[in-house]
Amino acid sequence: MKKLIALFQLLLLLVSPVALHADEGMWTFDNPPLKQWKERYNFEPTKEWLDRLRLASPKLPGASGVFVSPNGLIATNQHVAASIVAKLSTKDRDLTKDGFYAKTQADEIKAQDAEISVLVSYENVTDRVERAAGTGANVADSGTKRSAEIATIEKECGRSTGLKCLVVSLYSGGEYWLYRNKVYSDVRLVMVTEEQAAFFGGDYDNFTYPRYDLDFAFLRVYEDGKPAKTPNYLRWSVTGPKDGELVVVSGYPGSTARLLTVAQLKYQRDVGNPLQKHVWETRYKALEQYAELGPEQARQAGPGMRSFANSLKRLTGQQDGLVNPRNFAQKEAEEKDLRDQLAKKPDLDRQFAPAWESLAKAYDGLPRMSSRLAFSNVAASRLATIAQQLVTYHIELAKPNEKRYAEYRDARLDSFRTGLLSSAPIYPAMEESTLLYWMKEALRVLGPNDPFIRAALGDAEPEEVVKRAVRETKLGDPTVRKALLEGSADAIGRSTDPMVTLARRIEPVVRELREWNEKNVSDVEAAAGSKIARARFAVYGRSMPPDANSNLRISYGAVKGYDEDTTLVPFKTTFFGLFDRNLSFDNKYPFDLPQRILDRRDKIDLSTPLNFVYTADTIGGNSGSPVVNRNGEVVGLNFDSNNQKLSNRYWYIDEKEGSRAVGVHSAGILEALRKIYEAEGLVKELTEF
Amino acid sequence: MKKLIALFQLLLLLVSPVALHADEGMWTFDNPPLKQWKERYNFEPTKEWLDRLRLASPKLPGASGVFVSPNGLIATNQHVAASIVAKLSTKDRDLTKDGFYAKTQADEIKAQDAEISVLVSYENVTDRVERAAGTGANVADSGTKRSAEIATIEKECGRSTGLKCLVVSLYSGGEYWLYRNKVYSDVRLVMVTEEQAAFFGGDYDNFTYPRYDLDFAFLRVYEDGKPAKTPNYLRWSVTGPKDGELVVVSGYPGSTARLLTVAQLKYQRDVGNPLQKHVWETRYKALEQYAELGPEQARQAGPGMRSFANSLKRLTGQQDGLVNPRNFAQKEAEEKDLRDQLAKKPDLDRQFAPAWESLAKAYDGLPRMSSRLAFSNVAASRLATIAQQLVTYHIELAKPNEKRYAEYRDARLDSFRTGLLSSAPIYPAMEESTLLYWMKEALRVLGPNDPFIRAALGDAEPEEVVKRAVRETKLGDPTVRKALLEGSADAIGRSTDPMVTLARRIEPVVRELREWNEKNVSDVEAAAGSKIARARFAVYGRSMPPDANSNLRISYGAVKGYDEDTTLVPFKTTFFGLFDRNLSFDNKYPFDLPQRILDRRDKIDLSTPLNFVYTADTIGGNSGSPVVNRNGEVVGLNFDSNNQKLSNRYWYIDEKEGSRAVGVHSAGILEALRKIYEAEGLVKELTEF
């Protein structure tokens, strides 16, 4: 009988290769998995429950967080706050290393350039966007018209609401949604743990479980110089999650690629990922070389190195999954099924089938341009990036709003200015070192006759150009940047600042590459993606969530340990384990602990849970996401995934294979705040409401 | 340059497929790896150092131990002492569950039937054995002559020395050694931990690391009613091993099969291992079914279940290694190399090459007999085994010493009697349950017309035969056994005890099968094995240690953590980790701890090391082996291996693949003795000398 059932299940799987797995999906709030929640967890949240969760889930730079008091208090990860913290640190006040706690509100430190936003409301604008695109004479013209219509929608909305309005594409262009966001730009640091407590185990324990990391921080948003009122906060759970309990995770997963076609995946596997790896390795090594000069240099380079190491480890896992022929065969089977189903409906087939061919053709031409696209930039230097942004800004601002690059459209200019004028420290020696390392590698990869290299270096050596540009530029001073930003296009065009002249020289090359890519790849992807999405809707209905793209999503799953090799991995870890791992490695880096924690060991209730795992479908960007129980209480902060989940960019990995998200336990955070950080004020604020 | 070196190393590997890996080998004391020690660890032990280690390494039933005081005190694992402890336990005094500590010498409890021996001296007798075998007219006759000569050597030695003299075959018969052993038969229990402390994590954490087990016990050997004098004891290290330190492990590894031919390995892979798995699973399930009846039944069945679970987990790992085509191809390449080298020396080739063909032929005929050989026995019942031994004993004793089955020869009769007459408890209900389960499975596998089934059951149902035999037998009483042992062959032949009559019925079938196997397989193996061993000596020299076969060996390696997935596994664990794992699973079985340990948590210095890993080449039977530093001090007790090492029966697994032996740390044992077991007397004895 059991065999019959298993056979039946296998048949089901074969005829319906796109069936959702348990706990799969990063869902939009307009289409939450209500059916799965009810069936699997007997959970039926009200509209109010969902609205409150959405409004309590602010977007942080590159990641997520959660409002945890009515007074603008946000909980997130240390590694999410790390860029803010690093910018507030100096050689003599190293908050990254030493952590921080503001005993009073007056002690909270204002971040130089952070922006935090909340998704206030949303609206489906697919029809309007596609109607405009439909008037285009060809793919490129349609692309221009689509883009212009989006700019118009954003501008109208911004004008009428005062909110940051962004049109978001879902299902590779199958849907367009207008997202209206409230923005907070006065962000202050309330509390952060020492990096070595948050990142205990370093790169080794990253994507590893069991794990023992105090990866948390608290920020507060202000309005008019006072803590912002955030009535839609979530309560903090004192006890945290139980084994087997349902949890919901909301946040901003960065990017998945589960709906890509086989042609797109092949490109990723054979060209895109290896090239990306090369780029990130170059960036990492550039920082590493600088960090080796001394402890202060290591401090400056630290956050960047950590970020690239993290990205590289994830990319390696993703690529490992992609090169596995069994995984790839499954993707081919899925695509074949969709196209076979389509073929049975000739009307649809005629309309949609050409999309695959056009995508395949676009990707055929991409490899020969890929290295140029990847290496023709100066992102390794913040000063060079600023120069380039100033030059491009003036070119773009001269155009009507809807014809500009998306990031220079009116709706995004406030954020752009905040970033450009940030008073965050810039370290010229590091800039020089990393930009030089990058330019040498670009020269090696592209060759001396490449247009970007010609423009950047001419006949000079990289040393000569980079040294002069970094040493003589005045762009380190925010008032200089402000003058150039607010000055005329002419002023930037006449500037003799050597970093600006470098930026002016490379601008036409970078622009040409970008336009080649938009015309030959992005526009084709938008047109074909939209068709394939509609084909998928026609065949399977709207049962799959769209790929993640840094917008607000909701995931769910159970708190649950798993099998690994021949043993069991527990659903939670405790402070006992932190000290075991610390001492097992004789307190050696990266398993050393800050002295404050070693000193307070006997004060801590070591049986308190520290980290825990759950089956929710998450990915990079979900860092700092609240892990919420069915009462809407925060039981933890998402901060990592385990090894088994690393390749989930391209497909959901079933929980039976041991894939898990990893969170910091809410009770562990309270215990640490009380016993290690003596942050009674913060504990009171978290627990009194 | 690096590439050239790598290529060169690859070539080296290709031309010399039998090259030893780092830290490989379970070496005999007559041929220790002095060269490797000097080259790799700059370690040059004296003869006295080696002699002392040998004399301090007693053989325990199925495993190993170490003398740790001049007064006969032996340290070993709880799971090694478990069979002794189980026999000393009753429903009302469950030492397995509760542990034990004898506060005074008078409290030490005498084991019913344990035998402990020490290898006093040894001598190479290959020439004498082979000379005798050389007079044989054919393979079978040679086998008989070889066997008779061995019996004669053992008897002569026993008579002249009073020691237990055994001739041991090494290199599948390439060498024969006379081992002279001093035997202690008065063994007393001094201290043992609770099984749940020793086997914390149960079968899940078996063959797992990081691990947190207090797997230790202390026994004492007595002579003439007083603690035996054991001047060759080893000192106990108070601090234990350091990261990277050399350690040496001496003990009695049970069995490896690294020198088997491809034909032999194929048989293991395709027939032998699956059949062995079937047998052990049957034995395990029989006990499990009984254990489910209640806690007292579970107590009775516990040690057996634990032993079969352990064997099954190891067998599964071994078989996983063997079915891996890459591993198998390596074995084929090794054999091909040996035969290719031989082929270059026609003299040797003529002499030795036929050995492979004769072995292959012998194994061709084995599969059709395998199920009969595996299932035609009554080992599932101790009472039935006793009956069978009594019947066989009288048949064998009627023959001259050198013609008997090896286990009934004079040199081994003392041990045989100790076992047979043991007053260890026998549980009739368990006997009935497990024997019945076994007979039903044997009936299912062999069919009703099989000779063993016909002899055992005739036309009766298994229930009828088994119930009557177990319920009516008097063999539970050791005095009854003694009378039958010391009585005449006629007395056993006339006994109407239904267990004895069952044994008499199956005896001819079992004997016929055994003789078939000896003639068609074992004798061929001995003859061919000896030839292949000599061929190997001729081609490669005596650079490889022989396969393990439960005789004294010495292994070595470094204390060393390893990489696993993308993280690091530490070289040691601490008591912190024990409580982390306990609480991570909410103190649930099998991660629960005895109340005594939970109660004393705050007394323990939790930073004390508990378990640790090292690269030494060990296998089942090395349990309880001392792990010794270069000063000859005990730094730990070997008790497990990790997953990565599971298939090392068939080949050495390099430490770079993460294979490790696992030991209990000497400092952890001292801390537990002091703080948990309050065994100050024992601590004093361990540390005062």
Interface residues (C-beta under 8 A of the other chain):
Chain A: G201 Y204 D205 N206 F207 T208 P210 D243 K313 G561 D565 T566 T567 L568 P570 F571 K572 T573 T574 F576 G577 F579 D580 R581 L583 S584 F585 D586 F591 L606 S607 N643
Chain B: G201 Y204 D205 N206 F207 T208 P210 D243 K313 G561 D565 T566 T567 L568 P570 F571 K572 T573 T574 F576 G577 F579 D580 R581 L583 S584 F585 D586 F591 L606 S607 N643
